[in-house]
Amino acid sequence: MRNKEKQNIWKKLLATRGMGQVLTVTVGLFALCIVFGILSPSFYSARNVGNLLRQVAPILIIGIGQSYVLITGNIDLSIGSIVGMSCMVAATLMTKGVNPWIATLITIILCLGVGVLNGTLVAKCKLPPFIATLGTMTVGRGVAQIVNNNYNTDAIGNGAKAFRDLFYYGKAVGLYNTIWIAVILFLVFNFILSKTRTGRHIYAVGSNIDASRLSGVNTVRSTIIVYMVSAFCACVVGLITCATSGMGTMDSGNMYEMYAVAASVIGGISTLGGQGILIGTVVGASIWGVLQNGLQFAGAPVAMRNIVIGAIVIICVLLDVVIRTGKPRKKAIH
């Protein structure tokens, strides 16, 4: 009886959306850790593990936002620019004498507005998500540049020490706050996606938007929500970036849309929509971090690291397309 119960548990686990690929990439993650540990014993040092976790945290956060969007069958290219806009707006306000927490609140509201705009353009105006978010990506980067007259900001100063401690330098229970922020956001957004009606609607929109609309799902609302989640996650990463450097830099967030997609698709989030779980994004972000960190220890140049990660993303998307659409069948000869 116990063996049958165990078999049923495994069947239910494997039947979960995207769980098969999550288990596969988890094995890959352990394999990478073993290989890099053999190549460099310093890879397992407490200092490197702590730095690795803190390096993975922002990628996980933006990966969560991109995962929400991808599950609906859309994409968000504005993530990197929202990171830069968040960093620059928050830092500029602080250097102008605005209370750090008020500056943080204003920044969050502004970024959520971009998320609402993205969702509205895609869901109501019927713009292709690639075009809509490409436009807001450019606008967001322009805001990041113009907010301080095309200059990086000065240091945000000692008045923002509590802000910097909360988002980067502080520790709790032996872990940096950045890691705890990523954990909390994962728990919250994973609960929403897996346990609530909103989450079920998000999956439904990605699986078949027309059928979802006919069954009573508010597809416009669901699309706007996922883009707001994406913008919020990018905003948080921008605040972490600001706290890390202690200033606003206009090029913050460059290539982050690529990192977000990498974390999502490596972890089994389907680019075709309707499939994937956020625990996969955790594994995907971890693989990204381990590759970056391990290849650095191995002495690989930055260009080679980018080539490896880019190739992995292409392979993961290709496998997803083949699995979801099936191999092309040869026509029967009559």
Buried (B, 14 or more C-beta within 10 A) or exposed (E): EEEEEEEEEEEEEEEEBBBBBBBBBBEBBEEBBEBBBEBBEEBEEEEBEBBBBBBBBBBBBBBBBBBBBBBBBBBBBBBBBBBBBBBBBBBBBBBEEBEBEEBBEBBBEBBBEBBBBBBBBBBEEEBEBEEBBBBBBEBBBEBBBEBBEEEBBBEBEEEBBEBBEBBBBBEEEEBBBBBBBBBEBBEEBBEBBBEEEEBBBBBBBBBBBEEBBEEEBBBBEBBBBBBBBBBBBBBBBBBBBBBBBBBBBBBBBBEBBBBBBBBBBBBBBBBBBBBBBBBBBBBBBBBBBBBBBBBBBBEBEEEEBBEBBEEBBEEBBEBBEEBEEEEEEEEEEE
